[in-house]
């Protein structure tokens, strides 16, 4: 979390994951319950492997398979790649297992443009890096951004394996963000930093006449200003069909800059974000009593991966 230092995050992440582990199943069921008009699928390891294999076959990109094989012992990197493969293959929303659904996705306020991909900023416009988060992402099937990000992640993994590219990103305090004992820079290889770079490349291809120099420049072009909180509620448009919602929109209720225009509607709360202590009561005040079972709705666990409904 951009709100905490590395030492605080290192200690808090263990505490949060251990303390909140019992809520994971409840969160997953609640996402299905608050979105009864949609199908919900849960993916295990074999489902993830099947999706990545199918993406490699359909694109003819052998590097996807090679990168996946190289990350077999780095589950977070495989999950990062799988979310991109699934977004490209079948579309819809990808939500991490620790995401709690606060409002149904159909309650998203009316946007000026209907997006083909919908993301949200991880931090404020002044933060570096100014990346989109990747634990809640929606795309239409076969969207170019999802595929471009998957191919970029594959390239980075192979460059890391073969030439130790990005290895310096694990030095110093940044090591706490790295997998396998601080040795694999997943944020830069497959995670939000990579997704931010892929988004910036997508923006440059979409606007070759006036390409943004950085993601911060892209946000500022939409009207955000680091010193003016009244501008922090704007939506960034990337190309013709990608929208990035304000920071906090896929994060937590209670962010002041979302109160007026967005009526504090944020759709999701990231349960294991280290900011859960101050935001917990914003999100769960008035929620079901502890121990109350959330009703089950349509959902399925994919233990083997087959294209849904013959779409592919």
Secondary structure as UniProt FT lines:
FT   TURN            2..3
FT   HELIX           6..20
FT   HELIX           21..23
FT   HELIX           24..33
FT   TURN            34..37
FT   STRAND          40..43
FT   HELIX           45..59
FT   HELIX           62..70
FT   TURN            71..73
FT   HELIX           75..89
FT   STRAND          92..95
FT   TURN            97..98
FT   STRAND          99..101
FT   HELIX           105..107
FT   STRAND          117..121
FT   TURN            125..126
FT   STRAND          136..139
FT   TURN            141..142
FT   HELIX           144..163
FT   TURN            165..166
FT   HELIX           167..170
FT   HELIX           172..177
FT   HELIX           179..182
FT   HELIX           186..189
FT   HELIX           192..206
FT   HELIX           208..210
FT   HELIX           215..221
FT   TURN            222..223
FT   TURN            226..227
FT   HELIX           229..231
FT   TURN            232..233
FT   STRAND          236..238
FT   TURN            239..241
FT   STRAND          242..245
FT   TURN            247..251
FT   TURN            253..254
FT   HELIX           256..258
FT   TURN            259..261
FT   TURN            263..264
FT   STRAND          268..270
FT   TURN            271..272
FT   TURN            274..275
FT   HELIX           276..284
FT   TURN            285..286
FT   TURN            290..291
FT   STRAND          299..302
FT   HELIX           308..310
//
